[in-house]
Amino acid sequence: MLKDRRLWFMAAYGFAAGLPLPLSGFTFRLWLSEGGVSLAMIGLTANIGLAYSLKFLWAPALDRMPPGLFRRLGRRRGWLAIIQPALVVSAMLLALSDPINAPAWSIAAAALVAFCSASQDIVVDAWRIELFPQRLQGSALAAYVWGYRVALLITTSGVIKVAGNFGWHATLLGVAALLAIGLVVTLLAPEPEVAAVRSAIAGFAARLREAVIDPLWEFLTRPGAIPILAFVALFKLGEAMAGIMTAPFYRSLGFDRDAIAAIGPFSLFATLAGITLGGWLVARIGVGRALLVTGWAQTAAMAMYVALAYSAGAHAVLYGTVTTEAFAQGVADAAFLTYLSGLCSRQFTATQYALLSSVPAFASHTLGGVSGVVAGAVGWVNFYVLCLFAALPAMALMLYLLRRYPPAEAVA
C-alpha cells in the first residue's frame, strides 16, 4: 500500500495543513502572552478558530466556481494554487507583526492565516474524497494524520524552542517559508478525474442555487438525513467535553508543568498508531463494522479519566490515560472521517464534506462549552462519568443507522 504514490501526496498535504493551525492557536497565544498582551485580548483569539467551524459557508464557491487563471491545473489543484501562496503571505504578515505595540494587527493576521488554512482544508478534503476509492479512504486519512501530527509538533514544540534562540519574528518567518511546501505538492500531485463544473448557468440566483441550495437539498432529502446529522453532531460530544477540561483537571491532581509537558510524545505516537490501525480496519472489515468497533472503543477509553481521578496524581496512570485515550481517538477518527467521506455526493464533494465536518465542532463549542460549569458542580469523578454517558446517545444512533442506512460498502 505504501507503493501508492497518492498516499505520499496525502501525507504531504497533511503536513501542509498542520503547519498553520498553531499559528492561530496555542503558539500564537503563547507569543501574545509573552508580549504582555492582556488576558481579555488573548481570550478573544479563541474566535479565530471559528474559521474552521464556518468553512462550509464559502466551501460552495471553492466547489463550484472555476479557479480562474489556474483552471488548467484542474478544479482542486487550481484552487490550491491560489490559496497556498495567500497562506504563505498571511503567515509572513503574522511573523512581521508586533503583538506588543499593535496586538490587533497580529490578531488580524492570525485570522487571515486561519481563513486561508481552513480554505486549504476544504479543497484538500475534496481532493482526497475524489481521488481515493472508499476502501482506501481510511488509509488516506491515516497518511494525512501522520503528516498533520508531525507538522503540529514542528509549529508547537519546535517553534517555541527555536524562538528562544532566534526570536519569534525570525522563527515564524521560517514557518512561512516552510508553508511553501504545499504549493510544490500541489504542482506535483494528480488531479482527480471528476465531471467538469457546469459553466452555462447564468444569473446570480441560479449560481447560488447550484452552489449552496442544491448540495444541502441533495443531502437533506436522502433517507435518514436527520438521524445521520444527529449522529455526526453527537459522536465526538463526550470526547470533546472530556478534552476541554483536561488542563485544569491535571493541575487539580497536582501534576506540574514538566509532567504535563511530557504528555506530548505519548499522545502523538498513540494517535499515529491509532489512526494507522483505524485505516487498516476500514480497508479490512469495511467502514460500517470499523465504525462500530472503534466507536465503542472510544467510549470505553474515557473510563480512564475516572481511574485517573481516583489515582491521587500517579504519573503512570496519567500517561496510561493519555496513551489509551489518544489511541482510541485515532482509531475512531479513521472510521468516522471515512464514514463522513462516504456521505458526500461526488457532485458536491467540497460543500457537503465541509458542512459535515463542521457539525461536530458546532456541537462541541455549544454543548461542550458548559463543561467547566458541570465539572465545578459535580466534581471530577462524576464529571468524567457524565462524559462517558454523554457518548451513549451517539452509539445508540450508530446502531440504528448501521441497521437502517448502512454505508454503501457495507451493503456490497
C-alpha positions, 0 to 999 in steps of 0.5 A, a space after each residue: 500500500 505504501 507503493 501508492 504514490 497518492 498516499 505520499 501526496 496525502 501525507 504531504 498535504 497533511 503536513 501542509 495543513 498542520 503547519 498553520 493551525 498553531 499559528 492561530 492557536 496555542 503558539 500564537 497565544 503563547 507569543 501574545 502572552 509573552 508580549 504582555 498582551 492582556 488576558 481579555 485580548 488573548 481570550 478573544 483569539 479563541 474566535 479565530 478558530 471559528 474559521 474552521 467551524 464556518 468553512 462550509 459557508 464559502 466551501 460552495 464557491 471553492 466547489 463550484 466556481 472555476 479557479 480562474 487563471 489556474 483552471 488548467 491545473 484542474 478544479 482542486 489543484 487550481 484552487 490550491 494554487 491560489 490559496 497556498 501562496 495567500 497562506 504563505 503571505 498571511 503567515 509572513 504578515 503574522 511573523 512581521 507583526 508586533 503583538 506588543 505595540 499593535 496586538 490587533 494587527 497580529 490578531 488580524 493576521 492570525 485570522 487571515 492565516 486561519 481563513 486561508 488554512 481552513 480554505 486549504 482544508 476544504 479543497 484538500 478534503 475534496 481532493 482526497 474524497 475524489 481521488 481515493 476509492 472508499 476502501 482506501 479512504 481510511 488509509 488516506 486519512 491515516 497518511 494525512 494524520 501522520 503528516 498533520 501530527 508531525 507538522 503540529 509538533 514542528 509549529 508547537 514544540 519546535 517553534 517555541 524552542 527555536 524562538 528562544 534562540 532566534 526570536 519569534 519574528 525570525 522563527 515564524 518567518 521560517 514557518 512561512 517559508 516552510 508553508 511553501 511546501 504545499 504549493 510544490 505538492 500541489 504542482 506535483 500531485 494528480 488531479 482527480 478525474 471528476 465531471 467538469 463544473 457546469 459553466 452555462 448557468 447564468 444569473 446570480 440566483 441560479 449560481 447560488 442555487 447550484 452552489 449552496 441550495 442544491 448540495 444541502 437539498 441533495 443531502 437533506 432529502 436522502 433517507 435518514 438525513 436527520 438521524 445521520 446529522 444527529 449522529 455526526 453532531 453527537 459522536 465526538 460530544 463526550 470526547 470533546 467535553 472530556 478534552 476541554 477540561 483536561 488542563 485544569 483537571 491535571 493541575 487539580 491532581 497536582 501534576 506540574 508543568 514538566 509532567 504535563 509537558 511530557 504528555 506530548 510524545 505519548 499522545 502523538 505516537 498513540 494517535 499515529 498508531 491509532 489512526 494507522 490501525 483505524 485505516 487498516 480496519 476500514 480497508 479490512 472489515 469495511 467502514 460500517 463494522 470499523 465504525 462500530 468497533 472503534 466507536 465503542 472503543 472510544 467510549 470505553 477509553 474515557 473510563 480512564 479519566 475516572 481511574 485517573 481521578 481516583 489515582 491521587 496524581 500517579 504519573 503512570 496512570 496519567 500517561 496510561 490515560 493519555 496513551 489509551 485515550 489518544 489511541 482510541 481517538 485515532 482509531 475512531 477518527 479513521 472510521 468516522 472521517 471515512 464514514 463522513 467521506 462516504 456521505 458526500 455526493 461526488 457532485 458536491 464533494 467540497 460543500 457537503 464534506 465541509 458542512 459535515 465536518 463542521 457539525 461536530 465542532 458546532 456541537 462541541 463549542 455549544 454543548 461542550 462549552 458548559 463543561 467547566 460549569 458541570 465539572 465545578 458542580 459535580 466534581 471530577 469523578 462524576 464529571 468524567 462519568 457524565 462524559 462517558 454517558 454523554 457518548 451513549 446517545 451517539 452509539 445508540 444512533 450508530 446502531 440504528 443507522 448501521 441497521 437502517 442506512 448502512 454505508 454503501 460498502 457495507 451493503 456490497 
